[in-house]
Every structure is written in C-alpha cells, then in structure tokens.
Amino acid sequence: MEIQLQIKMNEKLFLRNPEQAELGRKIILHSIQLIHKNGFENFTFKKLAQAIGSTEAGIYRYFENKHKLLIYLTAWYWTWLEYQLNFHTHNIEDPIIKLKKVIKLLASSLQDGASTTYINESCLHQIIITEGSKTYLTRNISEDNKDQLFKPYKDLCALIGTIILECNPHYKYPKSLASTIIEMAHFQNFFMHNLPSLTDFGAHKDESEIISFLEDLVFSSINKN
C-alpha cells in the first residue's frame, strides 16, 4: 500500500521551496542520485546543473549551498521515517512487539515508493547511512540547531523513546537509547558492507542478524533492572 504524504519542511533549509516547481523537484531527484553514486564530497552544484540541464545560478535560487541541501534531504528522510513508524505501529498495543517492529524498520533496507516520484527512498536511506552524520558534525552545529534544522531527527528519537518507556516506564535513558538504536542500525549496516571485520555478520551480509543484535542490545538494557 502506497502512503501519500505531504511533508512540511523547515523554511530555513531552502531559499525557494523545491517541491513547488519542476526544477526544484529535479534538483532533489538528481542530487539524491549523484550523492548516492559519487558521495557527498564529490557532489557539486556544477555537476548537478549539468545533470538536470540547468545552471548553477538556477540551483542557488533554491539552496544556499550543498550542505543545506544535504540537511534538507536528511530532514525529509527523518520526517518520512517517523511517519512510517507511526503508520506501521499504530494498531499494535503490545509495546514490546511495537519496539521490535521499530527496530526491524530501522535496520532493514528500504524499497523506493512510487508515490514520491522525485525522491528515491532506497537511495536516500543509503545516503543517510553514509553521509547523514555530516549534517551535524560541523562548526555551525549550534546555529543550525537554533534554527531547528534537526527537529525531525529529534522528533523521531522522541517517538522511539516514548515506545521504550511503554516497555519499561522506569528506564532512565530512553532518548539516549533511541538515538543509539538509529545510529547503531546505520553503523552496523555500513560496517557489514564495507568493514566486515568490525561486525559479526559481515560474511553473509544478513540484515536479520543486525536486527537480532539490536533487539538483544535494546531489551537487555531495558530489562536489566
């Protein structure tokens, strides 16, 4: 079942809303493709302009720089993922089953959704894994945080933290564990494919093993007391 979703983005991320024009949607579509293929370091607005048959000036009318574009993409992804988690858990009453569902969604590869024609969620998921930390590991973190550019990520962590507390209302570190689940799912996926000696599941590249590992880590922490 395809989920139709209109995501409202923080207006400080862009100069002109890319979703409201064909050129803007092309910028999003092809930036995801180029970053996924070549990496963020090799991504430039000049290369993007060539890919979409436009000019660098046209792209700069939408985004101040490529860093803001990367934050835009990650913010879109976190908001979309929060919606996915809510959608797939809203009829589940057992918090343990709900949390296991969350872990599985976080640690599994995604399929591109046909309802968002200018965003390939599968490619964007891989960008989040390899490039996502570059949005906040910068000297401008305090300024960007004041502009609430990371609110979608915080909202996602808050949602997961709430589910953790449903499992154990006395657990002291729900937000810390929530962010750990997200980052660990990404790190282990990256290590599995690129640095397999840092994992116990690199030989078979089996995502189900990452899910089992995360479940063991999470529920051991929650039930420790």
Secondary structure by P-SEA (a helix, b strand, c coil): cbbbbbbbcccccccccccccaaaaaaaaaaaaaaaccccccccaaaaaaaacccaaaaaaccccaaaaaaaaaaaaaaaaaaaaaaaccccccaaaaaaaaaaaaacccccccccccccaaaaaaaaaccccccccccaaaaaaaaccaaaaaaaaaaaaaaaaaaccccccaaaaaaaaaaaaaaaaaaaacccccccccccccaaaaaaaaaaaaaaaaacc
